[in-house]
Amino acid sequence: MTTTSLPLLKAQLNLEHDLDDTLLTHKLAVAEEWIGNFIGKPFAAHEAVPASLTEAALQLAAYWYVSREAATDMRLTAVPFGVLELIAPYRESVTGHVAA
């Protein structure tokens, strides 16, 4: 189950068919999990998911839907431009300091 809606991702991709709904739902789930791992807090743990996190999930899922293979002759990045900037404010800081 994802927080980000499938119709919103399909609008992001300009898709009008239902042929890839299962794959798109999977891409959204992976994007939300990746973001949660990156920021150190589950994606859905926010009372109301901020628009910037939803946008980051849409961008990741859309990118991974279009660029399905990790190996290619072209230089690709794992995360599309702008995603890290969208999620950076929500990242948990880890300093290594343990309060006594």
N, C-alpha and C positions, 0 to 999 in steps of 0.2 A: 504494500500500500504506500503510495507516495502522497506527499503534501501538495506538490505542484500538480496542477490538473493536466490531463492528457489533451483536452481541447486547446489549452493555452499553448502547449508544445506544438500541436498541429498547426495552430495559427502562426507560430514563430517560423515554422518550416513551409508555410503555404501549402499544406497537404489537405486534400479534400476527400481522400479515400480512407478506408478502414483496413487496408491490406496489411499494414505494418503496426497496428495498434499494440500487439503483444511486445514487439521489439521496442517500440517507443516507450512503453510503460517500463520495460527493463532498463532502458537508457536513463530514464528519469530516476529510477530507484538507485542506479549506480552513481549518478551525478549527485544526488542528495547524500548518499553514503560517503562519497569522496569529499564533499564539502564538510560534512560532519567530522570526518577524520582530520581534515585540514585545520578546522577551527577548534577542535578539541571538545566539541559538544554536539550531540545528535541534532541533525537538521530540524527535526520536528519538536525539539525540546523548547523552542521559543514559543511563548504564549501565542503570539501572532508572528508568523514568519515575515521578516522584513522584506520589502519589495526587492532590495538589492540581492538578497540571498535567492529569492525566486528567480530573478533575472540571471544570476550566475548558474543556477540549475538548468534553466532553459538553454543558455548558451552552451553549457557543457553537453547536455543531452543532444542538442541539435548538431553540435560539432562531431560528437562520437557517432551519431546516426549517419552523417554525410561521409565521415572519414572512418570507415569501419575496419580498415586494416592498419596495423601498427607498422608494418614493413612496407616501404615504398621507395621509389627513386627520388621523390621530391622530399624536401626538408619540411617536416611537419612538427608541430609542438604538441605536447600531451594536453595542454590546457590553452584554449583560445585567448587571444589578447583581451585584457580587461577583466577576466574572471578573478584573478588574484586581487586586483584592486577593489573589486566589489565585495569580496568576502574578508579582506584584511581587518576591517574594524571589529569583526566579530571573533577574531582568533584569540583564544585563551593564551595569556602570557605565561611562559614557564621560565623561571629564573634559576631554578635549582636550589633556591633558598628555602629551608624548612624552618618555619617559626617554632620557637621553643615553647 
